[in-house]
Amino acid sequence: MERHRETPAAAEVLAVQPVFVRTAAGQVVDQLRAAIIDGRLRSGDRLPSEQQLAQDFGVSRGTVREAIRTLAASNLVTSTRGATGGTFVTTPRAGELAERIGEQIGLWFRAGNISLAEVQHARHVLERECVALAALHRTEEDLSAMRRPIETSRDPTLGEDAWLATDVEFHTAVSKSAKNSILELAMTAVHLVRPRTNRLLLKELRRDCIADQHWAMYEGIRDRDAEAATAAFEQHFSYLHEMQQRALADADAERMPVLDIPAEAGPASVSFRTADQRDAAG
């Protein structure tokens, strides 16, 4: 008599996840968010009144209020009062998005879930491209933004946190000069934690070496020489890698959590330009 194998539980075979029924408010959120994402609702558009939305969706006004609060928490809508008030669509700005990403990365660091090696590798891949693009697209304003922190960093009276801030300010200026909002956003996330990684290397880093390396990168970008600029970046990155190896006491330190530092040493608020603004700037 043929014996049949016992069928495993569905969860084992299909990797079944528990089924959750969306609340009425959740379904309203889903539909409004979809309308914003696909452009049916645009930034600045006023949503129908609470009463009208409740009627359209066939839900209570309380459900609509809950949905609006959820959308507001995601910075997708904002509400104002008065004769011209209402609830308006407000798509997230890149700077706000970068800040939220930075907050999440900061939590990962505090939990020790990201290593120095991961930060350095991400930075190398992203910033090398930013440097090359900056040499092609930089403006005089960009050059001034790069030059200023280099000059400030040479001040021998500068405290540790202020010096770390000049380092991040310079690299932030480089990434902005690339004129690529996606790269800039990604680099902003790296910049938000780099001061913490630099804190581990402070005893090894020589300020004059860092300033000279930054200046070499600046000169390549200024001269629109992408090859020279990226070569200077590679030299700078190799120096940082060497100093990191000196700072790490043992192999386990590669997974050590990144130290926290005062907010003053972090990057200044990052501003992004829209594609239209970039085109207008030439």
Secondary structure as GFF3:
##gff-version 3
##sequence-region A 1 282
A	DSSP	alpha_helix	10	14	.	.	.	ID=ss1
A	DSSP	alpha_helix	24	37	.	.	.	ID=ss2
A	DSSP	alpha_helix	50	57	.	.	.	ID=ss3
A	DSSP	alpha_helix	61	73	.	.	.	ID=ss4
A	DSSP	beta_strand	77	80	.	.	.	ID=ss5
A	DSSP	beta_strand	86	89	.	.	.	ID=ss6
A	DSSP	alpha_helix	94	110	.	.	.	ID=ss7
A	DSSP	alpha_helix	116	137	.	.	.	ID=ss8
A	DSSP	alpha_helix	140	153	.	.	.	ID=ss9
A	DSSP	alpha_helix	160	177	.	.	.	ID=ss10
A	DSSP	alpha_helix	181	191	.	.	.	ID=ss11
A	DSSP	alpha_helix	194	201	.	.	.	ID=ss12
A	DSSP	alpha_helix	207	222	.	.	.	ID=ss13
A	DSSP	alpha_helix	226	247	.	.	.	ID=ss14
A	DSSP	three_ten_helix	251	255	.	.	.	ID=ss15
A	DSSP	three_ten_helix	263	265	.	.	.	ID=ss16
A	DSSP	alpha_helix	275	281	.	.	.	ID=ss17
###
